[in-house]
Amino acid sequence: MKILAFNGSPRLQGNSATMLAHAISGARAKGAEVELFNLYTMQFSGCISCFTCKRLDRERPIVCAVKDDLQPVLEKVRDIDALIIATPVYYGCESAACRALIERLCFPYLNYADYTKSHFPRRIPVGLIYTMNVPSELFTRMGYDISFGRTRETLAREFGSCKMILANNTTQYNDYSLYEANATGEEKKAYQEAHFSSDCANARQLGEDLATGNPCND
């Protein structure tokens, strides 16, 4: 069992990275071989709309033709058994680097002739982890269920299934007295201590499920 894991946060030890580490630990505990990529240490762009992947004279399946740090990683996707993607939420969406990854990862497998039939040659599960400052009671009101659901559906369509887990109201600063915030450091710390360990446990279970082939549909 081979899994690729992507940290879509510029923070290498932040909330997203921590939850991803628990998912990786769970997968490795079940015997999976996991390779981690920190997207903000790599040089790459999103899709440049060259449509090379849509040419009829190209043998399928193919990966994105843009030559940069991401291209050889996308080549590895041909041979893996699962994916894990973790990202913080910026302006109601994935981070810029994570969004660029999803564009480059998915678009070559999108079948323009028949959206119901992916060009990816087999079905593999995907784990999708979101961490965010938004509390759970505002999640639906702000439309996050719709925007995140669209990403989950995209990954499920191209690869087979996608399980999404969330961590709400996460801590942003080490010292809240130094920065703008809508809550005190004490309030954030109390919530973190009450909830983040269970969020990480959910991430570990996600990794175990991916490694053992359990269904990952939401």
N, C-alpha and C positions, 0 to 999 in steps of 0.2 A: 504494500500500500504506500503510494507516494502522494504527498500533499504539498502544495505551494501555499504559503501564507504571506499576506501583504499588510503591512502597517501603513495606513494612509494618513498618519498624523506626523506633523513636523517634530513632535515631541517623542523622543525615543524611549522615554520612561513615563509617559503620561497615562491617562485612563484607557485610551484605545490600545496602546502598547501593552498595558498590564492585562487587560482582558484577553488580548490576542495571545499573550504568553500563557495564560491559563488554558486557552483552547489548544495551543500547541502541546502543552504538558499532557492534557487529556488524550490527545491523539497519539503522542509518543508512548504513553502508558499502555496503549492498546496495540503497540507494535508498529505504528506508522512511521515512515521516514518523512520528516517535515523540513522544508527549506524556507527560510524567512527572508523577505525583501522589505527594506525600509524605503518607501517610495521617495521620501524627501532627501535621500542621499544619492538619488539617481537623476540623470539628465534625460528628460524625455518630454514630449508634448502630447496633447490629445490628438484625435483624428484630424488629418489635414484635408480630408475630402478628395483624395486623389483617385478613388474608385478602382485602384489596382486590384483590390480583392473581389471586385464585381465583374471583372473581365471574363468573357466566355472562353477565352483561350488559356485560362489558368487552370491547372489541375487542382482539384479540391481534395481534402481541406487545405487551406493555406492560412497563414497568419499575416498580420499587418506588415506591409512592405517597408515602412519607414525605418531607416537605419539609425538607431540610437541605443541608449542603455536598456530600454525596455524590450527591444526586438528579440534578443537572445532568450530573454525570460519567457516571452510569449511562445517561442519555439518549444520550451519545456512543457507547455500546457498540453501539447500533443500526447504526452506519455504519462500524465499524472492520473490519479484516481479521485482527487477532490481538491477544492479550493477553499481558502478562508480569507475573507477580506474584512479588515477592521478600519473604521474611520470615525473621526469626530464630526460633528455637525456644524457647518458654517452657513449662516443665512438659510437655514432650512434644507440644506443639501449636503452631500458628501464634500469632503475637502477637495480642492482643485486637483491635487495629484491623484486622489482616488477616482474622481470623475474622469480624468484623462485615462487612467488605467482601464476603467470600465468601457469607455469608448473604444480604445485600441484592442481590448480583449474580446469584446462581443461583436463588433461590427463585421469583421471578416466572416463570422459564422451566421450572420443574419441573411436569410435566403430572400432576396428581393422578389423572386418569382413566386414564392409560397412561404409566407411568414410562419406557417405552422410546422415547417420542416427545416430544422437547423442544419447547417453544413457541418457542425461538429459531429465527428463520426460515431460517437457513443454517448451514453448518458452517465454523467457524474454528478455528485452532490456538491452544493456550494453552501458555505456558512457565511453569513453577513452580520457583522457586529457594528452597532452604532452607539457612540457615547455622546452625551449632550448636556448642556446646562439647563435646558428646558425641563421643568418638572412634569411628572406624568399627567397631572390634571390639565395641562395646557397642550398636551401632545396632539390630540384630535382637533381641538379648536384652532390650532395653528396650521393644520393641514399636513402635519408630518406623516400621518398614516397613509395619505395619498401619495406624497412624493417618495417616501421610502418604499411603499408598496409597488410603485412603478419600477424602481430599480430591482427589487426582489423578483418581480415578474419577468423583467428582461433577462436576468441571470438564469432564472428557471427555464425560460423558453429556449435559450441557446444551449444550456448545459444539462438540463434534466430536472433539477429540483433546487430549491433554495430555502434554507431556514434562517430567519432573521431574529436576532435577540437585541435587547436594548438596555442601556444604562442611562437613567434619567437623573437630572439634578446633580451632575458630577461636579467635583471641586476643580476650580480653574487656577487658583493662586495658592502659593504657600503662605503669603501674608496678605490677608484681605484689607488690612488697614492702609495699604499702599496703592490700591487700585480702585477704579470704579466697579461697583457691584450692586446687585439688587437684593443681596442678603449679607449677613455678617459672616465672618470666618467661623464663629461658634456654631451658627445655624448650619452652615455647609458641612462642617466637621461632624456634627451630630447626625446629619442625614447620611454622610459617607459611612460612618461607623455602623449605622443601622442597616444599610442596604447594599453597599458595594461588595461586601463579601459574598452575598447571595448572587449578585450579578456575575461575579467572577466564577462562582460555582456553576452558573448556567453556561458560561463560556467553556468551562472545562467539560461539561456534559456534551456541549456541541462538538468539541474536538473528539470525544470518545465516540459519539454517534457517527461522525464522518469516517473515523478510522475503522469502524466495525460495519459500515454499510447500512446502518439503520436509516429508515426513510427520513428525509429532511424537508418535506413540504410543510409550510405553515398551515 
